[in-house]
Amino acid sequence: MKNIGLFAVLFLLAATTLACALPTALTPPSQVDQTATIAAQTLQALTPALPNATPLASPVAVASPSVSSLLPHSLYFLNNDKAGLLQIFRIERDGKTFQQVTYEPSAVGSYDVSPKDGSVVYIANNQMLWVDINGAGRRVLVDGGPVDDNNRWTNSVDSPVWSPDGQTIAFSHGGLSFYAFGTGVINRVLENQIDNSAGFPIVRELYSPNKYSPDGNKLLINIGFYEAGTQAVYYPANNTVVRFNRPDGGLVCCNAQWIPDGSGLYESSSTIGLIDSGLWYINAANGNMSTLLPGSAPDGTYNFADAPLVGPDGQLYFFFNNLKEIPSSAHTPLYMVRSDSDGVTDRVQLRPDVFENTNEILWAPDASLAVVTYAPIQDVYQGGQAVIEYPDNRPAAALTDYAVQLKWGP
């Protein structure tokens, strides 16, 4: 996601997406009805309201999916239902079969997919809910109640993240919390730091989960400040937090990805603003950061990076550009590249075309493809047309006209 998306999380931990209390009773259509109507619902789904503007030309030529297993896994995402409410949808591996998973009377906010069985935990109406892979068995796991508009950080529920074994859900509710899926036991381990000494709440630190390490022993967390924020690693085994240390003391943001053995992370930023652009490596044990591609290069140019992933070949796949000037738009044009682990050695451009107006990039775990969402207009920074992009000469393949919060299923 772009910096603006992550900073929205760091500022409010999704408080702005939580609606006032609404009735929660809901009887979803039968699974037969869901399956029978999903194609029509998907085709009729509307993108979020956009400012009046002339849409940009399609960034790539796309081909219709025709391969039986177009995707390595099923793909989950948010799109509008017929009522214009964001719901969770799934595309099967064939790239053609769509199913609506949630049928909430209010918009779905953040969510995550169980890596074990494809069930979904999600936020709607300030509740954390669960449904199985087909959208059945709806359960309320946590009910935050009506949001306090004067102090939204005390009871807002947000940011569910499954552990790799599917047994624990990390989420934010007054701080960093854990829900034991088997027992329903909730444990809050980090309390949000709110200063009320002035007679009104001032945020010192807000905590929310981001993503588990592959082995499940560590959890990347977001830490929100009154202005901006940063990230850190939380160790559940001993309840410790390892904060990241940039050599220059700058903020840490915005797109982090664990390496396969969980010993470290790559952090990237493709825009310059409150934080620098560039690429870093983070040692998860001590939080020390190594600058691989500085935002401001020694030669006076600027480096931009996004979506780093270590492939099965040990190479680093990411999106990159080096420019003489800072782009006027928050959408930096990028190229798909591959390099050694340092982001520099033997770096090669995998595709001749430039990727413009990208809002979200989700690599396949084996780096065989990336699903990219393209903004419908330049000033939209979340969601857009979802397209499969390959690191070779295969033509791109369009998946859906609108998607946001892309996640792989099991």
TORKOLVO-327010 format. One record per residue (C-alpha): residue number from 1; x, y, z; chain; residue in three letters. Coordinates in steps of 0.2 Angstrom, whole numbers, plus 5000, padded with zeros to 4 digits. Layout:
BEGIN
{atom NUM, {X, Y, Z}, A, ala}
...
END
This chain:
BEGIN
{atom 1, {5000, 5000, 5000}, A, met}
{atom 2, {5005, 5018, 4998}, A, lys}
{atom 3, {5012, 5028, 5012}, A, asn}
{atom 4, {4996, 5037, 5014}, A, ile}
{atom 5, {4987, 5021, 5018}, A, gly}
{atom 6, {4999, 5015, 5031}, A, leu}
{atom 7, {5000, 5032, 5039}, A, phe}
{atom 8, {4981, 5032, 5040}, A, ala}
{atom 9, {4983, 5016, 5050}, A, val}
{atom 10, {4996, 5023, 5061}, A, leu}
{atom 11, {4987, 5039, 5065}, A, phe}
{atom 12, {4970, 5031, 5069}, A, leu}
{atom 13, {4972, 5013, 5068}, A, leu}
{atom 14, {4957, 5012, 5057}, A, ala}
{atom 15, {4946, 5023, 5068}, A, ala}
{atom 16, {4940, 5032, 5053}, A, thr}
{atom 17, {4933, 5017, 5045}, A, thr}
{atom 18, {4923, 5011, 5060}, A, leu}
{atom 19, {4904, 5015, 5059}, A, ala}
{atom 20, {4893, 5020, 5073}, A, cys}
{atom 21, {4884, 5005, 5081}, A, ala}
{atom 22, {4872, 4997, 5069}, A, leu}
{atom 23, {4860, 4982, 5071}, A, pro}
{atom 24, {4871, 4966, 5070}, A, thr}
{atom 25, {4858, 4953, 5066}, A, ala}
{atom 26, {4860, 4946, 5049}, A, leu}
{atom 27, {4854, 4931, 5040}, A, thr}
{atom 28, {4866, 4928, 5025}, A, pro}
{atom 29, {4859, 4920, 5009}, A, pro}
{atom 30, {4860, 4901, 5008}, A, ser}
{atom 31, {4876, 4895, 5001}, A, gln}
{atom 32, {4867, 4889, 4985}, A, val}
{atom 33, {4860, 4907, 4983}, A, asp}
{atom 34, {4877, 4914, 4986}, A, gln}
{atom 35, {4885, 4904, 4972}, A, thr}
{atom 36, {4871, 4907, 4960}, A, ala}
{atom 37, {4871, 4926, 4962}, A, thr}
{atom 38, {4889, 4930, 4965}, A, ile}
{atom 39, {4894, 4932, 4946}, A, ala}
{atom 40, {4880, 4945, 4944}, A, ala}
{atom 41, {4884, 4953, 4960}, A, gln}
{atom 42, {4903, 4955, 4956}, A, thr}
{atom 43, {4899, 4962, 4939}, A, leu}
{atom 44, {4888, 4975, 4946}, A, gln}
{atom 45, {4900, 4979, 4961}, A, ala}
{atom 46, {4904, 4998, 4960}, A, leu}
{atom 47, {4920, 5006, 4964}, A, thr}
{atom 48, {4921, 5019, 4978}, A, pro}
{atom 49, {4915, 5036, 4974}, A, ala}
{atom 50, {4928, 5046, 4965}, A, leu}
{atom 51, {4931, 5064, 4962}, A, pro}
{atom 52, {4926, 5070, 4945}, A, asn}
{atom 53, {4941, 5068, 4934}, A, ala}
{atom 54, {4945, 5060, 4917}, A, thr}
{atom 55, {4950, 5042, 4920}, A, pro}
{atom 56, {4968, 5038, 4915}, A, leu}
{atom 57, {4972, 5026, 4901}, A, ala}
{atom 58, {4974, 5008, 4906}, A, ser}
{atom 59, {4992, 5006, 4911}, A, pro}
{atom 60, {4994, 4990, 4902}, A, val}
{atom 61, {4987, 4979, 4889}, A, ala}
{atom 62, {4978, 4964, 4897}, A, val}
{atom 63, {4973, 4947, 4891}, A, ala}
{atom 64, {4958, 4937, 4897}, A, ser}
{atom 65, {4962, 4923, 4909}, A, pro}
{atom 66, {4962, 4907, 4901}, A, ser}
{atom 67, {4973, 4895, 4911}, A, val}
{atom 68, {4965, 4883, 4923}, A, ser}
{atom 69, {4977, 4888, 4937}, A, ser}
{atom 70, {4980, 4906, 4934}, A, leu}
{atom 71, {4984, 4910, 4952}, A, leu}
{atom 72, {4995, 4900, 4964}, A, pro}
{atom 73, {4982, 4902, 4978}, A, his}
{atom 74, {4964, 4909, 4979}, A, ser}
{atom 75, {4964, 4928, 4981}, A, leu}
{atom 76, {4954, 4938, 4993}, A, tyr}
{atom 77, {4950, 4956, 4992}, A, phe}
{atom 78, {4937, 4970, 4996}, A, leu}
{atom 79, {4925, 4976, 4984}, A, asn}
{atom 80, {4908, 4984, 4985}, A, asn}
{atom 81, {4892, 4974, 4985}, A, asp}
{atom 82, {4876, 4979, 4977}, A, lys}
{atom 83, {4872, 4991, 4991}, A, ala}
{atom 84, {4889, 5000, 4989}, A, gly}
{atom 85, {4896, 4992, 5005}, A, leu}
{atom 86, {4914, 4985, 5005}, A, leu}
{atom 87, {4913, 4966, 5008}, A, gln}
{atom 88, {4926, 4952, 5006}, A, ile}
{atom 89, {4926, 4943, 4990}, A, phe}
{atom 90, {4937, 4928, 4984}, A, arg}
{atom 91, {4944, 4924, 4966}, A, ile}
{atom 92, {4948, 4905, 4964}, A, glu}
{atom 93, {4964, 4899, 4957}, A, arg}
{atom 94, {4956, 4899, 4939}, A, asp}
{atom 95, {4955, 4918, 4940}, A, gly}
{atom 96, {4937, 4917, 4934}, A, lys}
{atom 97, {4926, 4910, 4948}, A, thr}
{atom 98, {4921, 4924, 4961}, A, phe}
{atom 99, {4912, 4921, 4977}, A, gln}
{atom 100, {4906, 4934, 4990}, A, gln}
{atom 101, {4912, 4929, 5007}, A, val}
{atom 102, {4904, 4942, 5019}, A, thr}
{atom 103, {4886, 4950, 5019}, A, tyr}
{atom 104, {4888, 4963, 5032}, A, glu}
{atom 105, {4875, 4977, 5035}, A, pro}
{atom 106, {4889, 4989, 5037}, A, ser}
{atom 107, {4906, 4990, 5027}, A, ala}
{atom 108, {4920, 4978, 5031}, A, val}
{atom 109, {4936, 4986, 5036}, A, gly}
{atom 110, {4952, 4977, 5039}, A, ser}
{atom 111, {4953, 4958, 5038}, A, tyr}
{atom 112, {4964, 4943, 5037}, A, asp}
{atom 113, {4963, 4925, 5030}, A, val}
{atom 114, {4968, 4909, 5039}, A, ser}
{atom 115, {4983, 4901, 5031}, A, pro}
{atom 116, {4976, 4884, 5037}, A, lys}
{atom 117, {4958, 4884, 5031}, A, asp}
{atom 118, {4954, 4900, 5022}, A, gly}
{atom 119, {4942, 4906, 5035}, A, ser}
{atom 120, {4941, 4924, 5037}, A, val}
{atom 121, {4942, 4936, 5052}, A, val}
{atom 122, {4937, 4954, 5049}, A, tyr}
{atom 123, {4931, 4970, 5056}, A, ile}
{atom 124, {4913, 4978, 5054}, A, ala}
{atom 125, {4903, 4989, 5065}, A, asn}
{atom 126, {4917, 4989, 5078}, A, asn}
{atom 127, {4916, 4970, 5080}, A, gln}
{atom 128, {4929, 4957, 5076}, A, met}
{atom 129, {4919, 4943, 5067}, A, leu}
{atom 130, {4923, 4926, 5059}, A, trp}
{atom 131, {4916, 4916, 5045}, A, val}
{atom 132, {4922, 4900, 5037}, A, asp}
{atom 133, {4929, 4899, 5019}, A, ile}
{atom 134, {4911, 4899, 5011}, A, asn}
{atom 135, {4905, 4914, 5022}, A, gly}
{atom 136, {4895, 4902, 5034}, A, ala}
{atom 137, {4895, 4901, 5053}, A, gly}
{atom 138, {4896, 4919, 5056}, A, arg}
{atom 139, {4902, 4922, 5074}, A, arg}
{atom 140, {4906, 4938, 5084}, A, val}
{atom 141, {4923, 4936, 5092}, A, leu}
{atom 142, {4925, 4953, 5100}, A, val}
{atom 143, {4912, 4967, 5102}, A, asp}
{atom 144, {4920, 4984, 5105}, A, gly}
{atom 145, {4903, 4993, 5107}, A, gly}
{atom 146, {4899, 5010, 5101}, A, pro}
{atom 147, {4915, 5020, 5097}, A, val}
{atom 148, {4919, 5034, 5108}, A, asp}
{atom 149, {4921, 5049, 5096}, A, asp}
{atom 150, {4930, 5059, 5110}, A, asn}
{atom 151, {4943, 5045, 5113}, A, asn}
{atom 152, {4942, 5032, 5098}, A, arg}
{atom 153, {4958, 5024, 5104}, A, trp}
{atom 154, {4950, 5016, 5119}, A, thr}
{atom 155, {4938, 5004, 5112}, A, asn}
{atom 156, {4940, 5004, 5093}, A, ser}
{atom 157, {4943, 4986, 5086}, A, val}
{atom 158, {4954, 4984, 5071}, A, asp}
{atom 159, {4968, 4975, 5062}, A, ser}
{atom 160, {4966, 4957, 5064}, A, pro}
{atom 161, {4981, 4946, 5059}, A, val}
{atom 162, {4981, 4927, 5059}, A, trp}
{atom 163, {4996, 4917, 5066}, A, ser}
{atom 164, {5003, 4905, 5053}, A, pro}
{atom 165, {4996, 4890, 5063}, A, asp}
{atom 166, {4979, 4898, 5063}, A, gly}
{atom 167, {4977, 4896, 5082}, A, gln}
{atom 168, {4979, 4915, 5087}, A, thr}
{atom 169, {4972, 4931, 5080}, A, ile}
{atom 170, {4982, 4947, 5084}, A, ala}
{atom 171, {4972, 4963, 5084}, A, phe}
{atom 172, {4971, 4980, 5091}, A, ser}
{atom 173, {4958, 4985, 5105}, A, his}
{atom 174, {4965, 4997, 5117}, A, gly}
{atom 175, {4982, 4991, 5112}, A, gly}
{atom 176, {4990, 4975, 5105}, A, leu}
{atom 177, {4979, 4960, 5109}, A, ser}
{atom 178, {4978, 4942, 5106}, A, phe}
{atom 179, {4963, 4931, 5103}, A, tyr}
{atom 180, {4965, 4912, 5106}, A, ala}
{atom 181, {4954, 4905, 5093}, A, phe}
{atom 182, {4952, 4888, 5102}, A, gly}
{atom 183, {4946, 4895, 5118}, A, thr}
{atom 184, {4941, 4913, 5115}, A, gly}
{atom 185, {4953, 4919, 5128}, A, val}
{atom 186, {4959, 4937, 5125}, A, ile}
{atom 187, {4976, 4944, 5131}, A, asn}
{atom 188, {4980, 4962, 5129}, A, arg}
{atom 189, {4999, 4964, 5130}, A, val}
{atom 190, {5003, 4982, 5125}, A, leu}
{atom 191, {4991, 4996, 5131}, A, glu}
{atom 192, {4989, 5011, 5120}, A, asn}
{atom 193, {4998, 5026, 5128}, A, gln}
{atom 194, {4985, 5040, 5129}, A, ile}
{atom 195, {4989, 5056, 5139}, A, asp}
{atom 196, {4974, 5064, 5146}, A, asn}
{atom 197, {4983, 5076, 5158}, A, ser}
{atom 198, {4977, 5091, 5147}, A, ala}
{atom 199, {4959, 5087, 5149}, A, gly}
{atom 200, {4958, 5079, 5132}, A, phe}
{atom 201, {4966, 5063, 5125}, A, pro}
{atom 202, {4983, 5065, 5116}, A, ile}
{atom 203, {4991, 5050, 5108}, A, val}
{atom 204, {5008, 5045, 5113}, A, arg}
{atom 205, {5009, 5027, 5106}, A, glu}
{atom 206, {4995, 5016, 5098}, A, leu}
{atom 207, {4999, 4998, 5094}, A, tyr}
{atom 208, {4992, 4987, 5081}, A, ser}
{atom 209, {4998, 4971, 5072}, A, pro}
{atom 210, {5005, 4970, 5055}, A, asn}
{atom 211, {5011, 4953, 5050}, A, lys}
{atom 212, {5018, 4937, 5058}, A, tyr}
{atom 213, {5035, 4930, 5054}, A, ser}
{atom 214, {5034, 4914, 5044}, A, pro}
{atom 215, {5038, 4904, 5059}, A, asp}
{atom 216, {5025, 4913, 5070}, A, gly}
{atom 217, {5038, 4917, 5083}, A, asn}
{atom 218, {5038, 4936, 5080}, A, lys}
{atom 219, {5025, 4949, 5075}, A, leu}
{atom 220, {5028, 4965, 5065}, A, leu}
{atom 221, {5018, 4979, 5074}, A, ile}
{atom 222, {5014, 4997, 5069}, A, asn}
{atom 223, {5016, 5010, 5082}, A, ile}
{atom 224, {5006, 5026, 5079}, A, gly}
{atom 225, {5011, 5043, 5086}, A, phe}
{atom 226, {5002, 5059, 5087}, A, tyr}
{atom 227, {5010, 5063, 5071}, A, glu}
{atom 228, {5017, 5049, 5059}, A, ala}
{atom 229, {5023, 5033, 5067}, A, gly}
{atom 230, {5035, 5018, 5065}, A, thr}
{atom 231, {5036, 5000, 5066}, A, gln}
{atom 232, {5044, 4987, 5078}, A, ala}
{atom 233, {5045, 4968, 5081}, A, val}
{atom 234, {5035, 4960, 5096}, A, tyr}
{atom 235, {5041, 4944, 5103}, A, tyr}
{atom 236, {5026, 4934, 5110}, A, pro}
{atom 237, {5036, 4922, 5120}, A, ala}
{atom 238, {5044, 4934, 5132}, A, asn}
{atom 239, {5033, 4949, 5129}, A, asn}
{atom 240, {5047, 4961, 5122}, A, thr}
{atom 241, {5047, 4974, 5109}, A, val}
{atom 242, {5062, 4977, 5098}, A, val}
{atom 243, {5061, 4994, 5090}, A, arg}
{atom 244, {5069, 4998, 5074}, A, phe}
{atom 245, {5085, 5009, 5073}, A, asn}
{atom 246, {5089, 5019, 5057}, A, arg}
{atom 247, {5107, 5025, 5057}, A, pro}
{atom 248, {5100, 5043, 5053}, A, asp}
{atom 249, {5086, 5042, 5066}, A, gly}
{atom 250, {5072, 5044, 5052}, A, gly}
{atom 251, {5055, 5036, 5053}, A, leu}
{atom 252, {5052, 5018, 5047}, A, val}
{atom 253, {5039, 5015, 5034}, A, cys}
{atom 254, {5030, 5009, 5024}, A, cys}
{atom 255, {5030, 4991, 5016}, A, asn}
{atom 256, {5039, 4978, 5026}, A, ala}
{atom 257, {5041, 4960, 5021}, A, gln}
{atom 258, {5049, 4946, 5032}, A, trp}
{atom 259, {5063, 4935, 5024}, A, ile}
{atom 260, {5059, 4917, 5023}, A, pro}
{atom 261, {5068, 4912, 5039}, A, asp}
{atom 262, {5061, 4926, 5049}, A, gly}
{atom 263, {5077, 4933, 5055}, A, ser}
{atom 264, {5075, 4950, 5047}, A, gly}
{atom 265, {5064, 4960, 5036}, A, leu}
{atom 266, {5065, 4972, 5021}, A, tyr}
{atom 267, {5057, 4989, 5022}, A, glu}
{atom 268, {5053, 4999, 5007}, A, ser}
{atom 269, {5046, 5016, 5003}, A, ser}
{atom 270, {5041, 5022, 4985}, A, ser}
{atom 271, {5037, 5040, 4990}, A, thr}
{atom 272, {5045, 5055, 4999}, A, ile}
{atom 273, {5036, 5065, 5012}, A, gly}
{atom 274, {5035, 5063, 5030}, A, leu}
{atom 275, {5047, 5048, 5028}, A, ile}
{atom 276, {5061, 5045, 5015}, A, asp}
{atom 277, {5060, 5034, 5000}, A, ser}
{atom 278, {5072, 5019, 4998}, A, gly}
{atom 279, {5075, 5001, 5003}, A, leu}
{atom 280, {5082, 4995, 5020}, A, trp}
{atom 281, {5086, 4978, 5029}, A, tyr}
{atom 282, {5081, 4976, 5047}, A, ile}
{atom 283, {5089, 4963, 5059}, A, asn}
{atom 284, {5074, 4957, 5069}, A, ala}
{atom 285, {5085, 4952, 5084}, A, ala}
{atom 286, {5091, 4970, 5088}, A, asn}
{atom 287, {5081, 4981, 5076}, A, gly}
{atom 288, {5096, 4988, 5068}, A, asn}
{atom 289, {5093, 4994, 5050}, A, met}
{atom 290, {5105, 4994, 5035}, A, ser}
{atom 291, {5102, 5006, 5021}, A, thr}
{atom 292, {5102, 4997, 5005}, A, leu}
{atom 293, {5095, 5011, 4993}, A, leu}
{atom 294, {5095, 5028, 5001}, A, pro}
{atom 295, {5081, 5039, 4996}, A, gly}
{atom 296, {5093, 5053, 4992}, A, ser}
{atom 297, {5108, 5045, 4983}, A, ala}
{atom 298, {5125, 5052, 4984}, A, pro}
{atom 299, {5124, 5057, 4966}, A, asp}
{atom 300, {5109, 5069, 4969}, A, gly}
{atom 301, {5096, 5057, 4962}, A, thr}
{atom 302, {5082, 5048, 4972}, A, tyr}
{atom 303, {5079, 5030, 4974}, A, asn}
{atom 304, {5061, 5023, 4976}, A, phe}
{atom 305, {5057, 5005, 4980}, A, ala}
{atom 306, {5041, 4995, 4984}, A, asp}
{atom 307, {5035, 4977, 4988}, A, ala}
{atom 308, {5052, 4968, 4991}, A, pro}
{atom 309, {5051, 4949, 4992}, A, leu}
{atom 310, {5064, 4936, 4993}, A, val}
{atom 311, {5061, 4922, 4980}, A, gly}
{atom 312, {5064, 4904, 4982}, A, pro}
{atom 313, {5080, 4907, 4972}, A, asp}
{atom 314, {5087, 4918, 4986}, A, gly}
{atom 315, {5086, 4933, 4975}, A, gln}
{atom 316, {5077, 4949, 4980}, A, leu}
{atom 317, {5062, 4954, 4969}, A, tyr}
{atom 318, {5055, 4972, 4970}, A, phe}
{atom 319, {5049, 4987, 4961}, A, phe}
{atom 320, {5061, 5001, 4959}, A, phe}
{atom 321, {5066, 5017, 4951}, A, asn}
{atom 322, {5080, 5030, 4951}, A, asn}
{atom 323, {5075, 5047, 4946}, A, leu}
{atom 324, {5083, 5064, 4945}, A, lys}
{atom 325, {5068, 5073, 4952}, A, glu}
{atom 326, {5055, 5069, 4965}, A, ile}
{atom 327, {5039, 5065, 4956}, A, pro}
{atom 328, {5025, 5078, 4958}, A, ser}
{atom 329, {5012, 5064, 4961}, A, ser}
{atom 330, {5012, 5051, 4975}, A, ala}
{atom 331, {5012, 5038, 4962}, A, his}
{atom 332, {5030, 5035, 4958}, A, thr}
{atom 333, {5033, 5026, 4941}, A, pro}
{atom 334, {5042, 5010, 4945}, A, leu}
{atom 335, {5050, 4995, 4936}, A, tyr}
{atom 336, {5050, 4977, 4941}, A, met}
{atom 337, {5067, 4971, 4945}, A, val}
{atom 338, {5077, 4957, 4953}, A, arg}
{atom 339, {5094, 4958, 4962}, A, ser}
{atom 340, {5105, 4950, 4975}, A, asp}
{atom 341, {5100, 4952, 4993}, A, ser}
{atom 342, {5108, 4969, 4994}, A, asp}
{atom 343, {5096, 4977, 4981}, A, gly}
{atom 344, {5110, 4983, 4971}, A, val}
{atom 345, {5122, 4969, 4965}, A, thr}
{atom 346, {5117, 4961, 4948}, A, asp}
{atom 347, {5101, 4971, 4948}, A, arg}
{atom 348, {5091, 4968, 4932}, A, val}
{atom 349, {5075, 4975, 4925}, A, gln}
{atom 350, {5063, 4961, 4922}, A, leu}
{atom 351, {5051, 4970, 4911}, A, arg}
{atom 352, {5053, 4984, 4899}, A, pro}
{atom 353, {5037, 4993, 4904}, A, asp}
{atom 354, {5035, 5006, 4918}, A, val}
{atom 355, {5022, 5003, 4931}, A, phe}
{atom 356, {5012, 5019, 4934}, A, glu}
{atom 357, {4998, 5023, 4946}, A, asn}
{atom 358, {5000, 5007, 4957}, A, thr}
{atom 359, {4991, 5007, 4973}, A, asn}
{atom 360, {4995, 4989, 4979}, A, glu}
{atom 361, {5007, 4975, 4974}, A, ile}
{atom 362, {5005, 4957, 4981}, A, leu}
{atom 363, {5019, 4945, 4975}, A, trp}
{atom 364, {5015, 4926, 4973}, A, ala}
{atom 365, {5025, 4918, 4987}, A, pro}
{atom 366, {5037, 4910, 4974}, A, asp}
{atom 367, {5039, 4927, 4964}, A, ala}
{atom 368, {5031, 4919, 4949}, A, ser}
{atom 369, {5019, 4934, 4947}, A, leu}
{atom 370, {5013, 4949, 4956}, A, ala}
{atom 371, {4995, 4955, 4957}, A, val}
{atom 372, {4995, 4974, 4955}, A, val}
{atom 373, {4980, 4986, 4958}, A, thr}
{atom 374, {4980, 5002, 4947}, A, tyr}
{atom 375, {4972, 5018, 4952}, A, ala}
{atom 376, {4957, 5023, 4941}, A, pro}
{atom 377, {4963, 5041, 4942}, A, ile}
{atom 378, {4979, 5049, 4948}, A, gln}
{atom 379, {4973, 5056, 4964}, A, asp}
{atom 380, {4966, 5039, 4971}, A, val}
{atom 381, {4978, 5030, 4982}, A, tyr}
{atom 382, {4969, 5014, 4988}, A, gln}
{atom 383, {4962, 5001, 4977}, A, gly}
{atom 384, {4959, 5000, 4958}, A, gly}
{atom 385, {4959, 4987, 4944}, A, gln}
{atom 386, {4968, 4971, 4949}, A, ala}
{atom 387, {4980, 4964, 4936}, A, val}
{atom 388, {4992, 4949, 4936}, A, ile}
{atom 389, {5009, 4955, 4930}, A, glu}
{atom 390, {5022, 4942, 4926}, A, tyr}
{atom 391, {5041, 4944, 4928}, A, pro}
{atom 392, {5044, 4938, 4910}, A, asp}
{atom 393, {5036, 4941, 4893}, A, asn}
{atom 394, {5019, 4934, 4897}, A, arg}
{atom 395, {5005, 4946, 4894}, A, pro}
{atom 396, {4996, 4954, 4909}, A, ala}
{atom 397, {4979, 4946, 4914}, A, ala}
{atom 398, {4965, 4957, 4921}, A, ala}
{atom 399, {4956, 4949, 4936}, A, leu}
{atom 400, {4943, 4962, 4942}, A, thr}
{atom 401, {4939, 4980, 4940}, A, asp}
{atom 402, {4941, 4985, 4958}, A, tyr}
{atom 403, {4950, 4977, 4973}, A, ala}
{atom 404, {4958, 4983, 4989}, A, val}
{atom 405, {4967, 4974, 5003}, A, gln}
{atom 406, {4973, 4959, 4992}, A, leu}
{atom 407, {4977, 4943, 5002}, A, lys}
{atom 408, {4982, 4926, 4997}, A, trp}
{atom 409, {4971, 4911, 5003}, A, gly}
{atom 410, {4979, 4894, 5008}, A, pro}
END
